[in-house]
């Protein structure tokens, strides 16, 4: 619009002034040039009546930039948060597998941080989802209230609803522009056809006016397409679908993810002290010093009553046939008094002889066939 207005006010005016000087000998040609000048003035007047939305466009562009900036850092923050969750889960698995108190302590600290971040993320996502849902209940009314000071309600309603019953508020301006431009093209064609053979020096200005009118016609078609409600209304519906359906759905998924993470890490943090106590009861013993092996070995003491017919002398004490095994001596099993080999076997095998020394009937073997 600004470019077309400038062409009509400056470029066309310069060509018409020079043509007035060149065609001054013919009064009918001068009248045609004055008529074209009036048509150019009406076009400029109609274009100046179009609303200027420079401030509104700037605000929307800034809003889109801010949303893109916030969305980028939101995505980056959730990526790091997901990596933190995976790291804490890995620490938990390693701590349980290795029974490491250090890993469990680190996991517990990171788990507390993750729990706080998950609850904060869920709160922010819930607030954003609720606010977006409130906007999606009546987006048309919200937009009309926000733009009532800059744009007329008729124009906003035309683009929001794009109904066939609503007339284009710019239809009159576009119609006058097109009619004036068509009339000027007809007039300049007549001048090129009849005046150019008589005034060859006016060729440059006549062709310049024709080229300017052709470029203005191209601008008119572009302006008509831009002011039509169908293209902007389609973009508006796509934006609403992206915000009210995909956007809200994504926020709900983020809320669900944060809730699951918070519940999982709450369970892990509550179960960590119990696992700590369980590991403390079953903790592997520290290896003993090399010189303390003979001090740590338990002594084997066997108290078995010997047969009455056998005696054993230990130091200055003697057990007879009728003596008691508790009279100050150490009683030895009968198997140990028979032979050194059988005594060693009895000690090694817990008082039982080796399997090959047990009689065949004591092994539980089947009878010979």
DOLO-221033 format. One record per residue (C-alpha): x, y, z; chain. Coordinates in pm, 1 decimal. Layout:
REM DOLO-221033
- x y z chain
- X Y Z A
...
END
This chain:
REM DOLO-221033
- x y z chain
- 0.0 0.0 0.0 A
- 275.5 245.0 87.1 A
- 465.5 164.2 -233.8 A
- 158.8 212.1 -453.3 A
- 73.7 539.2 -282.1 A
- 427.9 666.7 -334.4 A
- 418.5 573.9 -703.1 A
- 89.7 756.0 -753.1 A
- 198.3 1066.2 -566.5 A
- 553.9 1105.6 -694.0 A
- 625.9 893.8 -1001.5 A
- 296.2 942.5 -1183.7 A
- 283.4 1310.8 -1095.8 A
- 624.5 1375.4 -1252.7 A
- 530.2 1201.1 -1577.5 A
- 198.3 1387.0 -1601.1 A
- 364.9 1726.7 -1548.9 A
- 611.1 1664.9 -1833.9 A
- 333.9 1533.0 -2058.8 A
- 131.3 1848.1 -1992.6 A
- 423.6 2053.3 -2122.5 A
- 479.2 1833.6 -2426.8 A
- 112.7 1799.5 -2522.7 A
- 10.1 2158.1 -2444.4 A
- -72.4 2220.5 -2812.2 A
- -362.1 1975.0 -2799.1 A
- -632.9 2065.0 -2550.1 A
- -804.6 1725.6 -2562.4 A
- -481.5 1552.5 -2464.7 A
- -434.3 1796.4 -2179.2 A
- -787.1 1720.6 -2055.0 A
- -707.8 1349.4 -2065.4 A
- -396.6 1406.8 -1856.2 A
- -593.3 1608.8 -1600.5 A
- -853.5 1331.3 -1580.1 A
- -578.8 1076.8 -1517.1 A
- -440.3 1302.7 -1246.3 A
- -782.3 1309.8 -1076.8 A
- -805.1 929.2 -1092.0 A
- -459.6 899.7 -935.3 A
- -570.2 1132.9 -655.7 A
- -878.7 918.3 -588.7 A
- -661.5 605.5 -569.9 A
- -431.1 773.9 -318.7 A
- -733.7 885.3 -117.2 A
- -880.6 534.7 -107.1 A
- -549.3 375.8 -10.0 A
- -499.4 628.1 268.6 A
- -831.5 512.3 415.4 A
- -695.4 164.5 478.4 A
- -605.4 104.7 845.0 A
- -239.2 102.4 933.0 A
- -157.4 -193.6 1162.2 A
- 211.2 -137.8 1195.6 A
- 205.3 -147.4 1576.6 A
- -16.7 -455.2 1592.5 A
- 201.6 -641.4 1345.6 A
- 511.1 -551.0 1545.8 A
- 350.6 -673.9 1867.6 A
- 254.2 -1006.3 1709.6 A
- 603.4 -1051.2 1568.0 A
- 759.9 -980.8 1906.9 A
- 516.5 -1222.4 2071.3 A
- 604.9 -1496.6 1823.8 A
- 975.8 -1437.7 1888.4 A
- 928.0 -1455.1 2265.1 A
- 728.0 -1777.3 2236.5 A
- 996.2 -1935.7 2016.8 A
- 1267.5 -1827.2 2263.7 A
- 1082.5 -1972.8 2564.2 A
- 997.3 -2292.3 2378.2 A
- 1360.3 -2352.0 2282.5 A
- 1485.3 -2321.8 2639.5 A
- 1191.3 -2526.0 2769.0 A
- 1287.9 -2807.9 2534.7 A
- 1652.5 -2780.6 2641.0 A
- 1557.4 -2783.7 3011.2 A
- 1345.0 -3096.2 2970.7 A
- 1626.9 -3266.8 2783.2 A
- 1868.6 -3206.9 3072.1 A
- 1599.1 -3310.6 3318.6 A
- 1549.4 -3639.8 3134.1 A
- 1925.9 -3699.8 3134.7 A
- 1929.8 -3633.9 3511.6 A
- 1651.5 -3887.4 3564.5 A
- 1839.8 -4152.3 3366.2 A
- 2159.2 -4076.7 3560.0 A
- 1986.1 -4116.6 3896.1 A
- 1829.8 -4444.9 3784.5 A
- 2172.5 -4568.8 3674.4 A
- 2322.8 -4471.8 4010.4 A
- 2042.8 -4656.9 4188.7 A
- 2105.2 -4973.0 3986.6 A
- 2481.2 -4957.5 4042.9 A
- 2437.2 -4888.0 4413.2 A
- 2206.1 -5185.9 4456.5 A
- 2427.9 -5413.8 4249.1 A
- 2755.5 -5320.6 4420.7 A
- 2604.6 -5247.8 4763.2 A
- 2795.9 -4922.4 4765.8 A
- 2706.0 -4670.0 5031.9 A
- 2874.3 -4391.7 4834.9 A
- 2663.3 -4456.8 4525.1 A
- 2347.6 -4482.9 4732.4 A
- 2423.9 -4153.8 4905.4 A
- 2488.1 -3980.9 4572.1 A
- 2170.3 -4131.1 4431.4 A
- 1973.8 -4010.0 4731.9 A
- 2099.5 -3650.5 4692.7 A
- 2034.5 -3645.8 4318.3 A
- 1697.2 -3808.7 4377.6 A
- 1594.3 -3531.1 4614.3 A
- 1696.2 -3271.4 4353.5 A
- 1507.5 -3458.9 4083.0 A
- 1201.8 -3484.5 4305.7 A
- 1199.3 -3107.7 4363.4 A
- 1244.9 -3038.6 3991.9 A
- 969.6 -3282.1 3895.7 A
- 717.2 -3122.1 4131.5 A
- 814.2 -2774.9 4007.0 A
- 785.1 -2888.4 3645.5 A
- 445.1 -3040.5 3709.1 A
- 323.8 -2716.4 3869.4 A
- 444.8 -2503.2 3576.4 A
- 300.7 -2739.0 3315.3 A
- -32.1 -2758.0 3496.5 A
- -55.7 -2379.0 3515.2 A
- 28.9 -2348.0 3144.3 A
- -226.8 -2615.0 3051.2 A
- -499.8 -2447.2 3256.8 A
- -423.8 -2104.0 3107.6 A
- -419.7 -2240.6 2753.4 A
- -746.7 -2424.2 2814.7 A
- -908.1 -2102.1 2935.6 A
- -796.8 -1930.1 2614.9 A
- -926.8 -2214.8 2399.4 A
- -1276.0 -2192.6 2551.3 A
- -1346.2 -1863.1 2367.6 A
- -1045.8 -1755.4 2157.4 A
- -1251.6 -1523.2 1935.0 A
- -1372.3 -1309.8 2223.7 A
- -1022.8 -1293.9 2371.2 A
- -873.5 -1169.5 2043.2 A
- -1149.8 -912.8 1994.1 A
- -1096.1 -777.8 2344.7 A
- -721.6 -752.3 2290.6 A
- -747.7 -573.7 1954.3 A
- -1048.2 -348.3 2011.3 A
- -827.1 -41.7 2064.4 A
- -625.1 -93.2 1742.6 A
- -857.8 -262.8 1492.1 A
- -1228.5 -215.1 1436.4 A
- -1460.3 -493.0 1547.9 A
- -1597.8 -531.7 1194.6 A
- -1255.9 -612.1 1053.0 A
- -1168.3 -853.0 1334.4 A
- -1501.9 -1033.6 1301.3 A
- -1456.0 -1062.4 925.8 A
- -1121.0 -1238.4 961.1 A
- -1211.9 -1452.5 1262.0 A
- -1530.6 -1599.0 1117.6 A
- -1487.6 -1548.1 738.7 A
- -1857.6 -1606.9 682.2 A
- -2024.2 -1558.1 346.4 A
- -2284.6 -1337.0 511.1 A
- -2013.8 -1091.6 620.4 A
- -1905.8 -837.8 361.4 A
- -1543.9 -749.2 306.2 A
- -1480.2 -416.1 482.8 A
- -1219.2 -330.7 217.3 A
- -1434.3 -416.4 -80.3 A
- -1519.3 -53.1 -161.5 A
- -1156.3 56.5 -151.6 A
- -1046.2 -228.2 -375.6 A
- -1331.2 -165.3 -621.0 A
- -1250.7 205.8 -658.4 A
- -881.9 123.5 -695.5 A
- -946.3 -131.2 -969.2 A
- -1191.1 88.2 -1164.7 A
- -965.8 393.5 -1150.6 A
- -665.7 190.4 -1255.9 A
- -853.3 33.2 -1547.9 A
- -972.9 376.1 -1667.4 A
- -620.9 517.4 -1650.2 A
- -485.4 224.6 -1851.6 A
- -748.1 286.8 -2121.6 A
- -658.7 656.7 -2134.2 A
- -285.9 597.9 -2161.4 A
- -339.9 340.1 -2435.2 A
- -533.4 603.8 -2632.9 A
- -255.9 858.9 -2587.3 A
- 7.7 610.1 -2701.8 A
- -199.8 523.8 -3005.5 A
- -294.6 877.2 -3117.8 A
- -58.3 1126.9 -2951.7 A
- 269.0 940.2 -2994.2 A
- 280.4 977.5 -3376.5 A
- 228.5 1351.6 -3337.2 A
- 461.6 1403.0 -3039.7 A
- 749.4 1152.2 -3057.4 A
- 929.9 1323.2 -2769.2 A
- 651.2 1216.8 -2531.4 A
- 725.7 846.3 -2586.0 A
- 945.6 808.2 -2278.7 A
- 690.4 961.0 -2040.3 A
- 396.4 774.5 -2194.4 A
- 575.7 439.0 -2163.0 A
- 680.3 531.1 -1809.1 A
- 316.7 596.5 -1712.6 A
- 211.1 266.4 -1871.1 A
- 479.8 72.5 -1682.1 A
- 380.9 241.6 -1357.0 A
- 14.5 147.8 -1410.3 A
- 109.3 -215.3 -1481.4 A
- 310.0 -238.3 -1158.2 A
- 18.5 -79.5 -971.4 A
- -214.2 -345.5 -1113.0 A
- 19.0 -617.6 -985.1 A
- 17.0 -454.3 -642.1 A
- -363.7 -442.3 -657.2 A
- -387.4 -817.9 -715.1 A
- -145.5 -885.9 -430.5 A
- -336.9 -653.1 -200.0 A
- -667.4 -818.3 -290.0 A
- -525.4 -1162.1 -211.0 A
- -379.3 -1041.6 118.5 A
- -700.0 -873.6 233.3 A
- -913.8 -1176.7 153.0 A
- -1026.8 -1354.1 469.5 A
- -979.8 -1710.5 348.3 A
- -602.4 -1722.8 370.9 A
- -579.2 -1550.9 707.8 A
- -873.2 -1748.6 846.6 A
- -703.9 -2076.2 747.9 A
- -385.2 -1968.7 926.1 A
- -594.9 -1872.5 1228.0 A
- -762.7 -2214.5 1241.2 A
- -426.9 -2392.2 1204.2 A
- -287.9 -2186.8 1491.4 A
- -588.7 -2270.2 1710.1 A
- -553.0 -2641.2 1635.6 A
- -183.4 -2627.2 1715.8 A
- -240.7 -2446.9 2046.3 A
- -566.8 -2593.4 2171.9 A
- -516.4 -2953.3 2063.9 A
- -151.0 -3035.4 2009.0 A
- -24.5 -2779.5 2259.9 A
- -259.8 -2876.6 2541.8 A
- -203.2 -3245.8 2471.0 A
- 172.4 -3196.3 2491.2 A
- 137.7 -3008.8 2819.7 A
- -74.9 -3290.2 2961.9 A
- 189.8 -3544.5 2860.6 A
- 453.3 -3333.0 3034.0 A
- 235.8 -3317.7 3346.9 A
- 195.5 -3696.9 3338.4 A
- 569.8 -3745.2 3292.5 A
- 649.0 -3513.8 3583.9 A
- 390.7 -3687.9 3801.7 A
- 532.2 -4033.6 3726.9 A
- 886.6 -3913.7 3793.3 A
- 780.0 -3754.2 4122.2 A
- 595.9 -4068.7 4234.0 A
- 885.2 -4295.5 4133.2 A
- 1150.6 -4091.8 4309.1 A
- 932.0 -4052.4 4617.0 A
- 912.1 -4431.6 4633.1 A
- 1287.6 -4465.9 4578.8 A
- 1371.3 -4212.6 4848.9 A
- 1133.6 -4378.1 5095.5 A
- 1276.4 -4723.7 5020.2 A
- 1642.7 -4619.0 5041.7 A
- 1665.6 -4622.4 5427.1 A
- 1519.4 -4974.2 5438.8 A
- 1767.9 -5091.3 5177.2 A
- 2045.2 -4920.5 5375.6 A
- 1952.9 -5118.6 5689.3 A
- 1931.7 -5439.4 5487.0 A
- 2278.7 -5383.8 5345.2 A
- 2417.1 -5293.8 5688.1 A
- 2303.7 -5632.3 5825.8 A
- 2455.2 -5828.1 5537.1 A
- 2768.2 -5620.8 5482.9 A
- 3077.2 -5827.8 5389.2 A
- 3326.7 -5868.5 5676.7 A
- 3663.4 -5699.5 5660.1 A
- 3956.6 -5940.9 5599.9 A
- 4146.7 -6035.8 5915.5 A
- 4518.5 -5952.1 5960.8 A
- 4759.0 -6222.1 5838.0 A
- 4897.3 -6294.5 6184.0 A
- 4562.7 -6338.0 6351.2 A
- 4453.2 -6657.5 6172.6 A
- 4556.1 -6887.9 6456.3 A
- 4381.3 -6662.6 6707.6 A
- 4053.7 -6660.4 6513.4 A
- 4028.9 -7036.3 6456.5 A
- 3771.0 -7201.7 6682.2 A
- 3883.9 -7490.7 6894.0 A
- 3714.9 -7825.8 6848.1 A
- 3613.5 -7984.7 7172.6 A
- 3454.7 -8329.2 7163.5 A
- 3297.0 -8468.0 7479.2 A
- 3207.4 -8833.6 7426.7 A
- 3183.3 -9095.4 7698.8 A
- 3445.3 -9371.2 7638.7 A
- 3365.7 -9740.9 7683.3 A
- 3415.8 -9870.3 8036.3 A
- 3674.2 -10128.0 7929.7 A
- 3924.8 -9875.1 7795.2 A
- 4150.9 -9633.4 7982.6 A
- 4339.7 -9318.9 7873.8 A
- 4628.2 -9159.5 8058.8 A
- 4667.0 -8779.9 8030.3 A
- 4952.4 -8629.0 8231.5 A
- 4931.7 -8766.6 8587.2 A
- 4559.7 -8854.7 8571.2 A
- 4433.1 -9204.9 8487.4 A
- 4083.9 -9317.5 8395.6 A
- 3998.7 -9668.2 8495.7 A
- 3720.3 -9898.9 8400.7 A
- 3479.7 -9745.6 8648.4 A
- 3600.2 -9381.1 8626.9 A
- 3379.3 -9102.2 8509.3 A
- 3468.2 -8890.7 8203.9 A
- 3416.8 -8570.2 8402.9 A
- 3693.9 -8631.2 8662.7 A
- 3936.3 -8382.2 8511.4 A
- 4024.4 -8559.4 8186.3 A
- 3920.8 -8519.6 7822.8 A
- 3701.9 -8800.3 7694.1 A
- 3785.9 -8926.8 7345.8 A
- 3545.3 -9108.1 7114.9 A
- 3593.4 -9478.7 7064.3 A
- 3676.0 -9422.8 6700.9 A
- 3977.1 -9211.8 6801.9 A
- 4119.9 -9489.4 7027.9 A
- 4129.3 -9754.4 6762.8 A
- 4394.3 -9627.4 6518.2 A
- 4563.6 -9296.9 6423.4 A
- 4420.2 -9317.7 6071.7 A
- 4063.0 -9358.3 6187.8 A
- 4108.9 -9078.5 6444.6 A
- 4223.9 -8835.6 6173.6 A
- 3929.5 -8934.4 5958.4 A
- 3685.4 -8880.3 6243.7 A
- 3819.5 -8532.1 6311.7 A
- 3813.6 -8431.5 5944.4 A
- 3464.5 -8560.8 5876.6 A
- 3290.1 -8436.2 6192.8 A
- 3322.8 -8757.6 6391.8 A
- 3212.3 -8983.7 6102.8 A
- 3454.0 -9217.2 5922.7 A
- 3517.8 -9182.2 5551.7 A
- 3268.6 -9331.8 5313.5 A
- 3502.3 -9601.3 5181.0 A
- 3573.2 -9723.3 5539.4 A
- 3205.9 -9773.9 5619.4 A
- 3085.3 -10131.6 5582.1 A
- 2880.2 -10209.1 5274.5 A
- 2564.3 -10261.1 5473.3 A
- 2605.5 -9914.3 5630.8 A
- 2623.4 -9733.6 5296.7 A
- 2264.4 -9805.9 5208.7 A
- 2371.0 -9987.4 4889.4 A
- 2132.3 -10238.7 4729.5 A
- 2198.3 -10607.1 4804.6 A
- 2409.3 -10796.8 4552.7 A
- 2210.1 -10965.4 4277.2 A
END
